[in-house]
């Protein structure tokens, strides 16, 4: 396989990353805390946590796990919180104890939570107070024997949440332990995270990510950005939930390594509140999904912020639409940079260049030490410019799905590439582009229609705020294109939008049906859920 993307690499970025300096994530965290001890590590509303405090408290929490609870290296600890100060503290404590972080979406139903706790075999859970009732409902059917409750500042207390489990304790009690943990030697091959996938094709699966996987991706990402980021001087806005792998690796761990100040947004749906926080705290970097950036652009007061210090705006999780990128550049004077990855790849595989001034559509170039191969259904590489399944190999790719040997046999090729399930192509300059998820393709009279393209065209119309495209049964063509639309302009009609699409799309791609909605279903990180529209 030719690495023909290397000719488009930025000057100074090597083909491969250097040898990793740390043996574990806990080691990286401890080193950063001591190097930047006087700096602020995390901010949540009026509350702050310095690097010195993070160091001392996470060390105590690690001792609580290792000594008081007798959790061995590799035991699983679930974390069920929104973005509050206790989250990065908990992540740091679990990792420094040599235990495995199991991130849990706090909005999970009892059924979803029970599956994840049972599948992971978690022995303990740290849960924010409003979600204790969900934990209590399933506890008896899991292996969890310790519940640590985190009171939440700035959120209403839940009347139904009672600490009636015999193993329940409050986080502050755990942090007041006098125990001292003996040093635990960890290796790159030790498991650091079980990162559960969305479960769109059945029960969610735990991607087993090692310390080596995560450290490699932190190093790859840092190497790619070069001197874009300055140690001890960054302020990053973290509106993506930390339980999402992108926010955990990029926002939390990568910026922690640099001694950055991380501004945690507990409720990203409160866009006016978010804008007020950005005005108060400042911002040098921000990450999000396309709908998040679009939402900010449509929030009063955002365009009046001072963007002079902003030098990294990174989109991931779903395609950044050119229309949104253009508006972002017009309002902020800065470009959006799109990247791509998955839970199974720690997560970042590809990123666009940050050293060129213009937005470039697509997912960019593979990070150092990363190989990308575009393959057909028979596993053969397709020609450059043709679409196929994106397959990836590199040090950031997971060990496999937790206790799922049959799934792992399907997930990897014989030569060790991970099958992402995403359809992609490589252009003449070596850059990669996602055309869509294989399962989201619409087949019209034998022609493949990719929803991302239809949605991007709809986004170009000034009357459209958001859209989502699916396929619906059609007697003549097998399937036809249907688009759900949220209006920006109340005067927008179905015919006006269809005419707009006819000007920009070949006939079989033009929507046959358009349905207007007041809002589109979204995941907790803001990705539009087409599967719910297919319903």
C-alpha positions as CSV (number, residue, x, y, z in Angstrom):
1,X,0.0,0.0,0.0
2,X,1.4,3.4,-1.1
3,X,1.2,6.1,1.5
4,X,0.5,8.7,-1.2
5,X,-0.9,11.1,1.4
6,X,2.6,11.9,2.7
7,X,3.4,14.3,-0.1
8,X,0.6,16.5,1.3
9,X,1.9,16.5,4.9
10,X,2.7,19.8,6.6
11,X,6.4,20.7,6.7
12,X,8.0,19.2,9.8
13,X,5.4,16.5,10.5
14,X,7.1,13.1,10.5
15,X,5.7,9.9,8.9
16,X,5.8,8.2,12.3
17,X,5.6,9.3,15.9
18,X,8.6,9.0,18.2
19,X,8.9,6.5,21.0
20,X,6.3,7.2,23.8
21,X,7.7,8.8,26.9
22,X,5.2,7.5,29.3
23,X,4.3,3.9,30.3
24,X,0.7,4.8,31.3
25,X,-1.9,7.6,31.2
26,X,-1.6,7.9,35.0
27,X,2.1,8.7,34.6
28,X,1.3,11.4,32.0
29,X,-1.3,12.9,34.3
30,X,1.0,13.0,37.3
31,X,3.8,14.6,35.2
32,X,1.5,17.3,33.8
33,X,0.1,18.1,37.3
34,X,3.5,18.7,38.7
35,X,4.8,20.7,35.7
36,X,1.8,23.1,35.8
37,X,1.0,22.9,39.5
38,X,0.2,26.6,39.8
39,X,-2.1,26.7,36.7
40,X,-5.9,26.2,36.6
41,X,-6.7,22.8,35.2
42,X,-10.5,22.8,35.0
43,X,-13.3,25.4,35.4
44,X,-17.0,24.6,35.8
45,X,-19.2,27.7,36.4
46,X,-17.8,29.4,39.5
47,X,-15.7,26.4,40.6
48,X,-12.1,25.7,39.7
49,X,-9.6,22.9,40.1
50,X,-5.8,23.6,39.9
51,X,-3.3,21.1,38.6
52,X,-1.9,20.9,42.2
53,X,-5.4,20.0,43.5
54,X,-5.9,17.5,40.7
55,X,-2.6,15.8,41.5
56,X,-3.3,15.5,45.3
57,X,-7.0,14.6,45.0
58,X,-6.6,12.0,42.2
59,X,-3.7,10.4,44.1
60,X,-6.0,10.0,47.1
61,X,-8.8,8.7,45.0
62,X,-6.4,6.1,43.4
63,X,-5.4,5.0,47.0
64,X,-9.1,4.7,47.9
65,X,-9.6,2.3,44.9
66,X,-6.4,0.4,45.4
67,X,-6.3,0.1,49.2
68,X,-9.7,0.8,50.7
69,X,-11.6,-1.1,48.0
70,X,-8.8,-3.5,47.1
71,X,-9.4,-3.1,43.4
72,X,-6.6,-4.8,41.4
73,X,-5.0,-3.5,38.2
74,X,-7.5,-4.0,35.4
75,X,-10.6,-3.9,37.5
76,X,-13.3,-1.7,35.9
77,X,-14.8,1.5,37.4
78,X,-17.8,3.1,35.7
79,X,-18.2,6.9,35.6
80,X,-21.7,8.4,35.1
81,X,-21.6,12.2,35.1
82,X,-22.0,15.2,32.8
83,X,-19.2,17.7,32.5
84,X,-18.5,18.6,36.1
85,X,-15.2,19.0,38.0
86,X,-15.5,15.5,39.5
87,X,-15.3,13.9,36.0
88,X,-11.6,14.6,35.1
89,X,-10.7,14.0,38.8
90,X,-12.4,10.6,38.6
91,X,-10.8,9.7,35.3
92,X,-7.4,10.6,36.7
93,X,-7.9,8.7,39.9
94,X,-9.1,5.5,38.2
95,X,-6.2,5.6,35.7
96,X,-3.6,6.3,38.4
97,X,-4.9,3.3,40.3
98,X,-4.3,1.1,37.3
99,X,-8.0,0.5,37.0
100,X,-10.1,0.7,33.8
101,X,-12.4,3.7,33.0
102,X,-15.9,2.7,31.8
103,X,-17.6,5.9,30.6
104,X,-21.4,5.8,30.9
105,X,-23.8,8.3,29.3
106,X,-25.7,9.8,32.4
107,X,-28.9,9.9,30.4
108,X,-29.0,6.1,30.0
109,X,-32.2,4.3,30.8
110,X,-32.0,1.5,33.4
111,X,-31.9,-1.1,30.6
112,X,-28.9,0.5,28.9
113,X,-27.0,1.0,32.1
114,X,-27.6,-2.5,33.2
115,X,-26.2,-3.9,29.9
116,X,-23.0,-1.8,30.2
117,X,-22.4,-2.5,33.9
118,X,-22.9,-6.3,33.4
119,X,-20.9,-6.4,30.1
120,X,-18.0,-4.6,31.6
121,X,-18.1,-6.3,34.9
122,X,-17.6,-3.0,36.7
123,X,-16.9,-3.3,40.4
124,X,-17.5,0.4,41.3
125,X,-19.4,3.3,39.9
126,X,-19.0,7.1,40.5
127,X,-22.3,8.7,39.7
128,X,-23.6,12.3,39.9
129,X,-26.4,12.7,42.4
130,X,-29.3,13.3,39.9
131,X,-28.7,9.9,38.3
132,X,-28.4,7.7,41.5
133,X,-32.0,6.5,41.1
134,X,-31.1,4.9,37.7
135,X,-28.2,3.1,39.4
136,X,-30.3,1.9,42.3
137,X,-32.8,0.4,39.9
138,X,-30.3,-2.0,38.4
139,X,-27.6,-2.4,41.0
140,X,-28.7,-5.8,42.3
141,X,-28.4,-7.3,38.8
142,X,-24.7,-6.2,38.3
143,X,-21.3,-6.8,39.8
144,X,-21.1,-3.3,41.2
145,X,-20.5,-3.4,45.0
146,X,-19.4,0.2,45.6
147,X,-21.4,3.4,44.6
148,X,-19.6,6.8,45.0
149,X,-22.0,9.7,44.8
150,X,-21.0,13.1,43.5
151,X,-23.2,16.1,44.6
152,X,-23.8,18.5,41.7
153,X,-23.4,22.2,42.0
154,X,-25.7,24.2,39.8
155,X,-28.2,21.4,39.1
156,X,-31.4,20.6,40.9
157,X,-31.3,17.8,43.4
158,X,-33.3,14.7,42.5
159,X,-35.9,13.9,45.1
160,X,-36.0,10.2,44.0
161,X,-32.2,9.7,44.5
162,X,-31.6,8.0,47.8
163,X,-28.3,6.6,49.0
164,X,-29.9,3.4,50.3
165,X,-27.2,1.0,48.9
166,X,-24.9,-0.4,51.6
167,X,-21.8,0.4,49.5
168,X,-22.8,4.0,48.8
169,X,-20.4,6.8,49.9
170,X,-20.0,10.4,49.0
171,X,-17.0,11.4,46.8
172,X,-15.6,13.7,49.6
173,X,-15.4,10.7,51.9
174,X,-13.4,8.7,49.4
175,X,-11.1,11.7,49.0
176,X,-10.4,11.9,52.7
177,X,-8.8,8.5,52.9
178,X,-5.5,8.2,54.7
179,X,-4.4,5.2,52.7
180,X,-1.2,5.3,50.7
181,X,-1.0,3.3,47.4
182,X,2.1,1.5,46.6
183,X,3.4,2.2,43.1
184,X,1.7,0.1,40.4
185,X,3.8,-0.7,37.3
186,X,1.7,-0.5,34.2
187,X,2.6,-1.2,30.6
188,X,1.4,0.0,27.2
189,X,-0.5,-3.3,26.8
190,X,-2.6,-2.8,29.9
191,X,-6.2,-1.8,29.4
192,X,-7.1,1.9,30.1
193,X,-10.7,2.3,28.9
194,X,-13.7,0.3,27.8
195,X,-15.3,2.8,25.5
196,X,-18.8,1.7,24.6
197,X,-20.1,2.2,21.0
198,X,-23.5,3.7,20.3
199,X,-25.1,0.3,19.8
200,X,-26.7,1.3,16.5
201,X,-26.5,-2.3,15.2
202,X,-27.5,-4.1,18.4
203,X,-26.3,-4.0,22.1
204,X,-23.4,-1.6,22.6
205,X,-19.9,-3.1,22.6
206,X,-17.0,-2.0,24.7
207,X,-13.9,-1.0,22.6
208,X,-10.9,-2.1,24.7
209,X,-8.4,0.8,24.5
210,X,-5.0,0.3,26.1
211,X,-2.7,2.8,27.7
212,X,-0.5,2.4,24.5
213,X,-3.5,3.2,22.3
214,X,-4.4,6.4,24.1
215,X,-0.8,7.6,24.6
216,X,-0.2,7.0,20.9
217,X,-3.2,9.0,19.8
218,X,-2.2,11.9,22.2
219,X,1.3,11.9,20.7
220,X,-0.1,11.6,17.1
221,X,-2.5,14.5,17.7
222,X,0.2,16.7,19.4
223,X,2.7,15.9,16.6
224,X,0.2,16.9,13.9
225,X,-0.6,20.2,15.6
226,X,3.0,21.1,16.1
227,X,3.5,24.5,17.6
228,X,-0.2,25.5,17.1
229,X,-0.7,25.0,20.8
230,X,1.4,26.6,23.5
231,X,2.1,24.8,26.8
232,X,0.5,26.6,29.8
233,X,-1.4,29.1,27.6
234,X,-4.4,27.3,26.2
235,X,-8.0,27.7,27.1
236,X,-10.3,25.1,25.6
237,X,-14.1,25.0,25.7
238,X,-15.4,21.5,26.4
239,X,-19.0,21.3,25.5
240,X,-18.8,17.8,24.1
241,X,-19.4,15.4,27.0
242,X,-16.2,13.9,28.5
243,X,-17.8,10.4,28.3
244,X,-17.4,10.8,24.6
245,X,-14.0,9.6,23.4
246,X,-13.3,12.7,21.3
247,X,-13.7,15.0,24.4
248,X,-11.8,12.6,26.6
249,X,-8.7,12.3,24.4
250,X,-8.6,15.7,22.7
251,X,-10.1,18.1,25.2
252,X,-9.2,16.4,28.4
253,X,-6.0,14.4,28.1
254,X,-4.3,16.2,25.2
255,X,-4.8,19.7,26.7
256,X,-4.0,18.4,30.2
257,X,-0.7,17.3,29.0
258,X,-0.1,20.9,27.8
259,X,-1.2,22.5,31.1
260,X,-4.2,24.1,29.5
261,X,-7.3,25.5,31.2
262,X,-10.3,23.4,30.4
263,X,-13.7,25.1,30.6
264,X,-16.3,22.4,31.2
265,X,-19.8,23.1,29.9
266,X,-22.4,21.1,31.9
267,X,-25.4,22.0,29.7
268,X,-24.3,22.6,26.1
269,X,-27.9,23.0,25.0
270,X,-28.0,26.4,26.9
271,X,-26.3,28.3,24.0
272,X,-26.8,31.8,25.5
273,X,-25.2,30.5,28.7
274,X,-22.3,29.0,26.7
275,X,-21.7,32.3,24.9
276,X,-21.7,34.1,28.3
277,X,-19.1,31.6,29.6
278,X,-16.9,32.1,26.5
279,X,-17.0,35.8,27.0
280,X,-16.0,35.4,30.7
281,X,-13.3,32.8,30.3
282,X,-11.8,33.5,26.9
283,X,-11.1,30.8,24.4
284,X,-8.0,29.6,22.3
285,X,-9.5,26.3,21.2
286,X,-13.0,24.8,20.8
287,X,-14.3,21.4,19.6
288,X,-17.7,20.2,18.6
289,X,-19.9,18.6,16.0
290,X,-21.4,20.4,13.0
291,X,-24.8,21.1,14.8
292,X,-22.9,22.6,17.7
293,X,-21.0,25.1,15.5
294,X,-24.2,25.9,13.6
295,X,-26.0,26.4,16.9
296,X,-23.4,28.9,18.1
297,X,-23.6,30.8,14.9
298,X,-27.3,31.2,15.4
299,X,-27.1,32.4,19.0
300,X,-27.4,36.1,19.7
301,X,-24.2,37.6,21.1
302,X,-21.9,35.0,19.6
303,X,-20.8,37.3,16.8
304,X,-19.8,40.0,19.3
305,X,-17.2,37.8,21.1
306,X,-13.5,38.5,20.8
307,X,-12.0,35.8,18.7
308,X,-8.5,37.2,18.5
309,X,-7.0,34.4,20.7
310,X,-8.9,31.6,19.0
311,X,-6.5,29.4,16.9
312,X,-8.0,26.0,16.9
313,X,-11.7,25.2,15.9
314,X,-12.0,21.5,15.4
315,X,-15.1,19.6,14.2
316,X,-15.6,15.8,14.4
317,X,-18.3,13.2,15.0
318,X,-20.1,14.1,11.8
319,X,-19.3,15.9,8.6
320,X,-18.6,19.7,8.9
321,X,-20.8,21.2,6.2
322,X,-19.1,23.8,3.9
323,X,-22.0,26.2,4.6
324,X,-21.3,26.1,8.3
325,X,-17.6,26.4,7.8
326,X,-18.0,29.4,5.6
327,X,-20.2,31.2,8.2
328,X,-17.8,30.3,11.0
329,X,-15.0,31.9,9.0
330,X,-17.1,35.0,8.3
331,X,-18.1,35.5,12.0
332,X,-14.9,34.4,13.8
333,X,-12.2,35.2,11.1
334,X,-10.9,31.6,11.8
335,X,-11.3,28.4,9.9
336,X,-12.9,25.1,11.0
337,X,-10.7,22.1,10.8
338,X,-12.4,18.7,10.3
339,X,-11.1,15.5,11.8
340,X,-12.3,11.9,11.8
341,X,-12.2,8.9,14.1
342,X,-14.1,6.4,16.1
343,X,-14.4,5.0,19.6
344,X,-12.4,2.0,18.4
345,X,-9.5,4.2,17.3
346,X,-8.9,6.3,20.5
347,X,-10.4,8.1,18.4
348,X,-8.5,10.2,15.9
349,X,-7.4,8.7,12.6
350,X,-7.3,11.7,10.2
351,X,-7.2,15.5,10.5
352,X,-7.0,18.3,8.0
353,X,-4.0,20.6,8.0
354,X,-4.1,23.5,10.5
355,X,-1.3,25.5,8.8
356,X,-3.3,26.6,5.8
357,X,-5.8,29.4,6.0
358,X,-8.8,28.0,4.0
359,X,-11.3,25.4,5.1
360,X,-10.9,22.1,3.2
361,X,-13.9,19.8,3.1
362,X,-13.3,16.2,4.0
363,X,-11.6,14.4,6.8
364,X,-8.0,15.3,5.9
365,X,-4.8,13.2,6.1
366,X,-3.9,10.2,8.2
367,X,-2.0,11.1,11.4
368,X,1.6,9.9,11.7
369,X,2.0,6.1,12.1
370,X,-1.5,5.7,10.7
371,X,-2.4,3.6,7.6
372,X,-5.6,4.0,5.7
373,X,-6.8,1.6,3.0
374,X,-10.0,2.0,1.0
375,X,-11.4,-1.5,0.1
376,X,-14.3,-3.1,-1.8
377,X,-16.6,-5.7,-0.4
378,X,-14.1,-8.4,-1.3
379,X,-11.4,-6.8,0.8
380,X,-9.4,-5.5,-2.2
381,X,-8.0,-1.9,-2.4
382,X,-10.0,0.3,-4.8
383,X,-8.5,2.8,-7.2
384,X,-7.8,6.3,-6.0
385,X,-10.9,8.3,-6.5
386,X,-13.3,5.4,-6.0
387,X,-15.5,4.8,-3.0
388,X,-15.0,1.8,-0.7
389,X,-14.9,1.0,3.0
390,X,-12.3,2.9,5.0
391,X,-10.0,0.5,6.9
392,X,-7.4,1.6,9.4
393,X,-4.3,0.3,11.0
394,X,-2.1,2.1,13.6
395,X,-1.0,2.1,17.3
396,X,-4.3,3.9,18.2
397,X,-6.5,1.1,17.0
398,X,-8.2,-0.9,19.8
399,X,-7.2,-4.3,21.0
400,X,-10.7,-5.4,20.1
401,X,-14.2,-5.5,21.5
402,X,-14.4,-6.6,25.1
403,X,-15.2,-10.3,25.3
404,X,-16.5,-10.4,21.8
405,X,-14.3,-12.8,19.8
406,X,-16.9,-13.3,17.0
407,X,-17.3,-9.6,16.6
408,X,-13.6,-9.1,16.5
409,X,-13.2,-11.7,13.7
410,X,-15.6,-9.6,11.6
411,X,-14.1,-6.2,12.6
412,X,-10.5,-6.8,11.4
413,X,-9.1,-7.9,8.1
414,X,-6.6,-10.7,7.8
415,X,-3.8,-8.2,7.6
416,X,-4.8,-6.3,10.7
417,X,-6.9,-3.4,9.4
418,X,-10.0,-2.3,11.4
419,X,-13.1,-2.1,9.3
420,X,-14.8,1.2,10.2
421,X,-18.1,0.7,8.3
422,X,-17.7,4.2,6.7
423,X,-17.6,4.6,3.0
424,X,-14.8,6.9,1.8
425,X,-12.6,7.9,-1.1
426,X,-9.2,9.5,-1.6
427,X,-8.8,12.5,-3.9
428,X,-5.8,13.2,-6.2
429,X,-4.0,15.1,-3.5
430,X,-4.1,12.2,-1.0
431,X,-6.9,13.7,1.2
432,X,-9.7,11.4,2.3
433,X,-13.4,12.1,2.2
434,X,-16.2,10.2,4.0
435,X,-19.1,9.7,1.6
436,X,-21.3,8.1,4.3
437,X,-22.0,5.2,6.6
438,X,-22.5,2.0,4.6
439,X,-25.8,1.4,6.4
440,X,-27.1,5.0,5.6
441,X,-26.7,4.8,1.8
442,X,-29.9,5.2,-0.2
443,X,-30.2,3.0,-3.3
444,X,-32.2,4.8,-6.0
445,X,-32.6,2.7,-9.2
446,X,-29.3,1.0,-8.5
447,X,-27.4,4.3,-7.9
448,X,-25.8,5.0,-4.5
449,X,-27.0,8.3,-2.9
450,X,-25.1,9.5,0.1
451,X,-27.2,11.4,2.7
452,X,-24.2,13.7,3.7
453,X,-24.2,15.1,0.1
454,X,-27.9,15.9,0.1
455,X,-27.7,17.5,3.6
456,X,-24.8,19.6,2.6
457,X,-26.7,20.9,-0.5
458,X,-29.8,21.7,1.7
459,X,-27.5,23.5,4.2
460,X,-26.5,25.9,1.3
461,X,-30.1,27.3,1.2
462,X,-30.4,30.3,3.6
463,X,-33.8,29.2,4.7
464,X,-32.6,25.9,6.1
465,X,-31.3,25.6,9.7
466,X,-30.8,21.8,9.8
467,X,-31.7,18.8,7.7
468,X,-31.5,15.0,7.7
469,X,-31.8,12.7,4.7
470,X,-33.0,9.1,4.7
471,X,-34.3,6.6,2.1
472,X,-37.9,5.6,1.9
473,X,-39.5,2.7,-0.1
474,X,-40.5,3.6,-3.7
475,X,-42.4,1.3,-6.2
476,X,-40.5,2.6,-9.2
477,X,-37.0,3.2,-7.9
478,X,-36.7,0.8,-5.0
479,X,-35.9,3.7,-2.7
480,X,-36.4,7.5,-2.9
481,X,-34.7,10.4,-1.1
482,X,-36.7,12.0,1.8
483,X,-35.3,15.0,3.7
484,X,-36.5,16.3,7.1
485,X,-35.9,20.0,7.5
486,X,-35.8,22.5,10.4
487,X,-36.5,26.0,8.9
488,X,-34.4,29.1,9.6
489,X,-36.8,31.1,7.5
490,X,-40.5,30.4,8.2
491,X,-41.4,31.3,4.6
492,X,-39.4,28.4,3.2
493,X,-41.6,25.9,1.2
494,X,-41.2,22.4,0.0
495,X,-41.1,23.4,-3.7
496,X,-38.5,26.2,-3.1
497,X,-36.2,23.7,-1.5
498,X,-36.8,21.0,-4.2
499,X,-36.0,23.6,-6.9
500,X,-32.8,24.5,-5.0
501,X,-31.8,20.8,-4.9
502,X,-32.6,20.4,-8.6
503,X,-30.0,23.1,-9.4
504,X,-27.3,21.4,-7.4
505,X,-28.0,17.6,-7.7
506,X,-28.4,15.1,-10.5
507,X,-32.0,13.9,-10.9
508,X,-31.9,10.7,-8.9
509,X,-30.5,12.5,-5.9
510,X,-33.2,15.1,-5.7
511,X,-35.5,14.6,-2.7
512,X,-38.9,13.2,-3.6
513,X,-40.3,14.1,-0.2
514,X,-39.6,16.9,2.2
515,X,-41.0,17.1,5.7
516,X,-40.7,20.1,8.0
517,X,-40.0,19.6,11.7
518,X,-39.5,21.9,14.6
519,X,-36.4,19.9,15.7
520,X,-34.4,16.9,14.6
521,X,-33.5,14.0,17.0
522,X,-29.9,14.1,18.2
523,X,-27.5,12.1,20.3
524,X,-26.2,13.6,23.5
525,X,-23.2,15.0,21.6
526,X,-25.4,16.6,19.0
527,X,-25.1,14.1,16.1
528,X,-28.4,13.9,14.1
529,X,-30.0,10.5,14.5
530,X,-31.2,9.4,11.1
531,X,-32.2,6.0,12.5
532,X,-34.9,7.6,14.6
533,X,-36.3,9.3,11.5
534,X,-36.4,6.0,9.7
535,X,-38.3,4.7,12.8
